[in-house]
Amino acid sequence: MNLGWLVSSDHKRIGILYMITALIFLVVGGIEAMALRTQLALPNLKFLSPGAYNQLFTMHGTTMIFLVATPVLIGFGVYLVPLMIGANDMAFPRLTAPAMWLLVLGGVILYSSFLAGGAPDAGWFSYAPLSEKFYSSTFGLDFWAIGLLLISASSIISAVNTIVTIATLRAPGMTIRRLPLFVWMTLVNSALMLVALPALNAALVMLLADRLLQAHFFDPSHGGSATLWQHFFWIFGHPEVYILILPAFGMISEIIPVFARKPIFGYEYMAGSTIAIAFLSYGVWVHHMFAVALGTVFIAAFAASSLLIAIPTGVKVFNWTFTLMGGSIRFSTAMLFAIAFLVEFTIGGLSGVAFAIVPIDWQLTDTYFVVAHIHYVLIGGTLFSLFAGTYYWFPKMTGRMLDETLGRWNFWLVVVGFNLTFFVQHYLGLIGMPRRVYTYPDLPWWGALNITSSFGAVILTLGVALFLVNVLSSLVFGAQSKNDPWDASTLEWAAASPPAATNFGQLSPVNSRRPFWDLKYPDSGGTRE
Amino acid sequence: MTNVRPVRLGLSLFLVSQGVFFFMLLVAFVYFQRTGIVALSRGWNVEHAAIHTVFLFLSGLTMWKAVSASRRTSLTRMWPWLFGTLALGALFLVGQGSEYLALVRQGITIGQSPLHAAFFTLVGLHAIYALAGILLLAIIPKFALARHGGPSRENLVESAALYWYFVAALWLAIFCVSYLQVLR
């Protein structure tokens, strides 16, 4: 990598820079998580002060959501979408890089809060009035709000660029019904970002007005409303959950068919359910607020809509499962992670359905059950699919294969470590341990379950470290990759590994959903719509 | 492969997101209007604001005429409409600016109540967007007169127009929601 990378407008280089940025922040967020799990390993421990604990869980959540999961998924999109639709670059190549650097700037501003008297400490959703100046008097939350505004602006620019790329630069014959599912889901995801992030921006601007200009939007002691912050935050926040998972669904939808040696089952339902999820995701935000006194009918309506969203998500799980059925499955590391994704994400989905049931929510809200749920969705769902995607597309991006032996160690350590860390947290929540407490008394089972969770976190960290070792060592020592090492069917595999600066020379018109398959096996038949 | 013009589509998508942003701020305004104990009344000069609104509305019309003229590839015909738009936009901005200054001089500020905060946030941000629009209109001649390179004149003028219509339409919404309630 040379300095040319820093001034490049090539979507592939910028996509990789997004991924590197996310990887660096993953390490930072991971260190924060380990500090939290060390503090919680035993009852009444004094490893961290309460103030430091609050700052670390706030920074861990904010980092993992805004500086790891969001950018790495955007990075995969920026890298893969033009290749998958047969384009040579993004629609606005000169916007791709500034969007990425805006994200980096947002991250730097967020972290420079440590130097300016203390990091934000009101949690990743910064509920008011705790986030108001009176209760959080350091500059931490100002840095948080300004950093997130920049990150959000970066995501909106990327979303515009992605949608216009898909709308205008598709190869001849690549109709909307022939788009690879990753592209479909990235498209819907970009649309979600366009309309969800502005709600966060509005809330952030209002919070900054409160903190810097003495306004009182969210300050109940001056006529403001703390509940309004919750509404605005979750109107953004729940679609954000899907922003973090839809591209991951797309990756799984590309990987499972290739390693099951079958076309995806129910393409139309897969694409259609994505649109359904996107629409429904705007009508469920109040399930984050069931503990607020909002009125029975209001709450019941949101409980119903929250249960409803399980249907399109369930459709996807069924489609992936039916794609596996009868396939001649190759258990590469990518496929192992994809299959594990199916299991872990379903567990996370089911605990999510539990929260749609109001009495259960009332019982479990703000307990470790919520922590378990969000990590099953974001690690078991998003991170597992990112591992799968990296093992799958690394050869295309670098021209080298990731080591499969290290990959298997990576896989098993992550699976065991992850489940050990977070499955027990369901029980911790059920027996009443609240989230966000820096320590806890020695109550029956609390100590045993917490030390198990912390031990699991060590194994999980080893697994992730092994992944980093695999990536770095394979970049130098990895076996050379062919252009199409997995015998795949989408267009990115028709390009060289790594692709040339202008991705494709001449492309044949696209005639089906598996254009590269048609090119390789012109007589295969049976794959056309 | 499609007939969609990338810049126009990109800008439209961006404006959709900005529309949602202002919609949320309007929601906050209405929320505090309904639930708050304070109302906006003292010091508000609805007549002046209405005159400025007419300026901005007229600037939308002149912008539309500028686009029509540019489509007919007649630069000389476009200039008067474009400068008219700039002048009307500037009149709006200066007029509204003096209104807010008058309010602040009377001690009516963002800190008075959440409703006041919502009002000043809305109109303040709108003013920033309007200023950006005026700057956008002001750089058109530089590109339109350039013989080579840069975006096409049609693309540039139409994109600037799209943005300006957004600024005007947004103001109409803000005016109807915030100022007209003072009359009630």
Interface residues (C-beta under 8 A of the other chain):
Chain A: A91 F92 I156 A159 V160 N161 I163 V164 A167 T168 L169 R170 A171 P172 M174 L194 V195 L197 P198 A199 N201 A202 A203 V205 M206 A209 D210 L213 Q214 A215 H216 F217 D219 H222 G223 G224 S225 L228 F232 I235
Chain B: M1 T2 V4 P6 L9 G10 L13 F14 V16 S17 Q18 V20 F21 M24 L25 A28 Y31 F32 T35 G36 I37 V38 I110 G111 S113 P114 A117 A118 F120 T121 L125
